């Protein structure tokens, strides 16, 4: 091999190594950093964009100042929980906001994912799920749900499935005690289905319940249960320096109007141990179906 050819290969390999080292790693040599933030459709995509664009813009601004470069954050909304988890696991998004059950699923597939923060309404690490009925319904307690038609959310939802089914079972209601049930994919669809009388009761997150009530839907809560706030997760390839910088910016963020848009007030620290009870609910979920599965196979007009 000639000296010229040898130098060519040495320089090419060195350039390739430099490219690998600078993936998701801001430096003075870079003029801008493009990040992709992931969500999946817990609500209508238009609702999600309206809720999250202000906080992402605030993060862009403060992260740009912190790193001394221009930072832009693009939003990617996956159509399903499963595809949203896959986007995070596969590194198609740089960081994402997912539900606790989706976080557990994602870390089982890729243990190198890391929690940046939890978003919070009141500096606490928990939020609420709601079991609701039509405000004119005679159902008053969980025990009254025997023989009822029940609407769950997504089959992979923490509140919409795992925690609500665990709560029902704890209070003596299994799949066998319901007349039938179905999964309506999104929290807002559950609220509309109950308000329209398509189902007697349903499970959804408290934020969506409050919003639907504010918009005039005739809903009444008969129970509330705790859930860990949603984690914001960095993909496994995110450089340590960027992870630390992004985390620092999120914890220090002063953007009340942006937080208000997504129904939160701040970011708080979170760890994998916060999700222990949810892991237990997922692991024991089969107990809810201990008798014949009574899932309705008929299509439901949820809106």
N, C-alpha and C positions, 0 to 999 in steps of 0.2 A: 504493500500500500504506500502510495506517495505521501510526502509531507503535506501537500495541499489537500489531498483527500482526507488524511488523518485530522487535520485542523478543521475541515468542514464538519466531520462527524462529531468532533469534540465540541464545537460551537453549537451545533444543532442540539445535542444532548443537554448542554448547559441552558440553552434557551427553553427547552421543554421543562427542565427542573424548575426554572424561575417561574414559568407559567403555573405549575402546580402549586408552588409556594404562595402565590399571590391570589389563589382562589378564595374569595370571601375574606381577604385580608387587606384592610385599608392601609395605605402607606403614603408618604409624601410624594411618591412618584405618580400616584393615581390622581386624576382630576375629578373623578366621580365614581360613585358606587351605586349599582342598581340591585335592589333586593325585591324578592317576590314574597308577598304575604298571602297565606292560604286560609280560606274559610270553606265551609260546606253549608248546604241550604237547610238550616234549621228554620228559617223563615224565607219569605220571598227575596230573591236576589236584590231587587231594588231597595228593599228595606235594609238589607245587610250593608249595601254600599253607603246608603245615607247614614247608617249608624257608625260605620267604621272609618270612613274617609277622613273625618276631622281628627281622630286620634292618630291616624297614620301620618297625616300632614304635620301634626305637632311633633311626632317622633322624627320625621324627616328633618324638620327644622333644627331640633336640638341635637340630633346625631350628626348633622352637617357641621354644626358649631364645635361639637366635641372632637370630631375627627379632622376638621379643617379641610374637608372636601365636600363636594356636592353629593347628597344622598337622595335617591328617589326610590319610592316603594310602590310597586305595582300590586294590585289586588287580583288574586286568582280565586274564583268561587267554583268549587267542585259541585256537581249536581247531586251527589250522594255522599253519605257518611263514609262509605267504603272507599270511594275514589278520593275523598279528602284525606283520609288516612294514608292511602297509597302515595299521594303526592308528597306528603311529609316524609314517609318512610323511604321513598325512592330519591328524595332530594330535588324534586321538581319545584318545590317552594323552599325558600330559605328559612322561614319561620311561619308558624300557623297558630290560630286559636282553635282549639278542639274541646269537645266535652270530655269529662273524666273517663267515661267508658272507652271513648275513642283513643284517649291518651294511653290507657292500659293496653288496648289492642295494638297501638303503634309501637309501644316499647317492647311488647312481646315479639314483634317482628324485627325491631331494630333497637337493642338495648343502649345504643350510644346516643339516642335522643336526649336532650337536656331541657329542663324547665327553666325558662327565662323568668316568668312571674305568673301570678294569678291576678285576674282583674277583680276588683272588689267594690261593693257599694258603701261599705262602712268600716273599712280596715280589717274586717273579719275574713276568714278563709272559706266561709260557707255562704250559700244562698239557699233559696227555697224552691221546692216543687209543690205543685198544687193539684189536688183532686177536686174537680168542680162539677156542678150540675146546672141545669137551667134554673134561674132564680125562682120560677114558679113550681119547680119540681117538689114533690113531697118527700124526697130523699133528704134526710137530715144527718145521718151518720154513716160510717163505713159499713156497719152491719146491715143497713138498709139497702146495700147494693146487691144483695142476693137476688138473682133472677133478673138483673139489669143488663142493658146493652152498654158496653164499655169501650171507649176509644183510647188507644195508646198512640204514641207518636211513632218514631222510627224504631225499627227492630234493633238498632245499635245505639239507641239513645239512653243516656244515664237516667234522666228523669222520665222520659217518655216510655221507657220499658223497665229497666233493671230495678231502680229504686222504687218506682210506683208498684211494681208487682211484688217486690219484697214487703212493702208497706201493707198492701192488701192481704198478703198471706199471713203476715204477723197479726192481723186483725180478723183472721178467720175466713178470708175470701180467696179462694183459689180459682183456677180456670173453670172447674166443675160447677162452682156456685154462680157463675155468670150465665145469663141466657146465651150471649155470644159476645165476642170482642173482635176488634180489627186493629190494624196498624195504619195510621193515616199519614205517616212520613214526617210531617212538620207540626210544630207546636200550634201555629196559627190555625191550621186545618182542624186540629182537635177542638179548639175553642169554637170555631164556626160550626162544626158538626154538632156539638152539644147545644149551642145556642139555637140551631135550626131544628132541633128535636130528632136528628138522625140517630143520636146516641143519648142514653140517660145520663152518662157521666164520662169524664175523661181526665187524663193526666197531662199536664203541661208545665212549663217553667213559669215561675211567679211573674217575671218581667213581661212575658207575653200575655198572661192572664190579666195583669193590671192594665196593659195597653188596650186590650180588647174591651175591657170594662169601661175604660175611659172613652172609647169610641162608640159606646152605647150598646154593646152586646149584653144580653140579659143572663149573666153568669153569676154563680154564687159558689164560694169555696166551702167544702165540707171538711177538708183536711189539708195540712201542710207538713212537709217533711224536709229534712236537711240534705243538702248536696254540696260537695266541694265546688268552689268557684272554678270557672273555666281556666285551664292553664294555657299559656302562650309558650310554644315549644320551638326550640331551635333544631334545625336538621343536623344530622350527624357530622356533616362536613364543615359546619361553621367554625371558622378560626377562633381560637381562645380569646384573642385580643378583641375581635368584633363582638363575641358573646359577652364579654365583660363590659365593653363600652355600651352596647345596646341595653344590657341589664341596668347599668348605672343610669342611663338616660330615662328608662321607663320608671324606675323608682323615684327619680327626682322630678318627673314631669309635672309641670304646673299648667294645666289646661282644663279648667273646670267646665267650659262649654263643650269641649271635645269629649270629655268623659261623660258629660250629661247626655250627649247624643247616643252613646251606647249603653246608657243606663247604669253607669259606674262612676266612682269618685276617685279611684287611684289604683295603682298596682301594688301588690304585696308579695312577699316571698312565699315560695311553696316548695315542697319536697315530695319525693316519691312516696314517703310514708303517709302522707295526707290521704292517699287513695286506698288505704287498707280495707276500710269498710265496703267501699265500692267493689273492690276485687272479690270480697266475700259474697256480696250480693250477686255478682256475675257468676261466681262458681256454684252458688246454690240456686240459681234461677230455675233449674229443672224441677225444683220442688213445687213451683207454682203450677206446673203441668202434671202433677202427680197422678191425675186421672185423665180421662179422655179429653184430648184437645178439642176445644169448641170454637176455634177461630172461624169467623165468618168468611166465606170465600166469595161473597157477593160484592160487587163494586159499590162504593159509597160515595154519594155526592156530598163532599165535605164543605163546599163553599156555597 
